[in-house]
Amino acid sequence: MGLNTVASNLISKTFDNTLVSGLTLGVSATWVKRTAGSYNPLTGAMTQTDTNVSINAIEMAYTSSEILESGGAVRNMDRRILVKPVTSLDIEDAVGDSITIGSRTYSVLSIDRGMLGDTELVWDCQCR
């Protein structure tokens, strides 16, 4: 078994809450993918299509040092949401998408892909 497989299995177990008995980090959430549609000249509005995708996520706060080191890019109330990658979800243009966890909805500001070689392990999302 290669390193990529081992790392992928450990991350999957973390998101599925099966890595350590009694440790619950991962939660079910919804990624709302917003796709721009067409312009309606009668109303002057753009249409958009929202597609809901079920995801596994881990919600975290940014540390004080991360906020200070960001130079203002990360705010005090921003959340770091780690997402287990979903093959059916295109995150190339994710700005404007949102993540809903329970009754809270966060706007996706940026995404860093956690990679090990060519294996995508986690999406690290800055949300507000």
N, C-alpha and C positions, 0 to 999 in steps of 0.2 A: 504494500500500500504506500503510495507516494505522499509527500508532504502536503500537496494541494488537497488530496482526498482527506487526510487527517484533519487539516485546518478547516475544511468545509464541513466535515462531520461535527467537529467541536462547536462551530458557530451555529450550525443547525440545531444541535442539542441545547445550546444556550437560548436561542429564540423560542424553542419548543418547551422550555422549562424542564428538560429531562437530564441536564448535565449534572446537577447536584440536587439530591432529594430535598425538597422543602424550599429551594431557592427559586423564586418567581421573578424573572426580569422581563420576559417577553409578554406582550399583550396583543390581542387581535385589534387591528385598526383598519381604516379605509383610506386608500389613496384616491383622491379625486383628480383625474386627469382632465385638464381643460384643453380642448382643441378649438382653435378659432375657425369659424365658419365663413360665411359670406357677408358682404355689406348689403344692407337693405336701404336703397335710396329713398323709399317712402318714409321710413322712420328715422333714418340717419344713424341707425345702430348696426353694430356687428353682432351676428349670431355666434353662439358658442355651444359646444357640445360637452357635457360632463359625463365621464365614464368612471364608475366606481370599481375599484380593484381591491380585493381583500389582501391584506399584508400582515406580517408579523413585525412588531416594532418594539424597541426599547427606548423609553423617553428618559432623558437626562438633562440636568442643568449644566450650564457652562460654569467652570470654576472662575473665581475672581481674577486669577492670573491670566486665563485665556481671554477674558473680557478686556483686561488692561492691555495685553499684548496685541489685540486685534486692531488697535488704533481707531476704535469707534465702529468697526464693521459688525462686531457682536455687541448686542445690548444686554442689559441686566436681565430682562424678562425673556430673551430668546431661549429656545430649547434646542438641544441636540437630540435628534431622533435618528436612531440607528435602525435601518430597515434591512430585513433579509431580502436579497434580490429576487425579483419575480421576472421570469423570462417573458411573460406576456405584456410587461409594462415598459414603454419607451420613456426613458428619463433624459434623453438628449436635450429636450426643450421643456424642462420641468418648472421653470420660473412661472408662477401663476397657478401652479397646481397646489393642492392642499392635502393635509393629512389630518384625519379625524381620529382621535383616541377618546373613547367614551363620549362625553358631551363637549369636549374641547376640540376646536378646529384651528389648525396652524397653517399659515401660508409658507410654502417652500421658497426659501431665498437662494439657497445654493446646495449643491450635492458634491461630495467627494467620494469617488469610488475606491473602496478598499480592495486592492488587488494583490494576489500572490501569483506572480507570473501572469498567465493568461486566465486565471480563475478569479472571478468576481466574488468576493467574500461578503461584503457588506456595503450598504450605501449610508454614508454619514451626512445627514441632512441638517442644515441650519434652518430653523423655522422660527417664525414670529407670529 
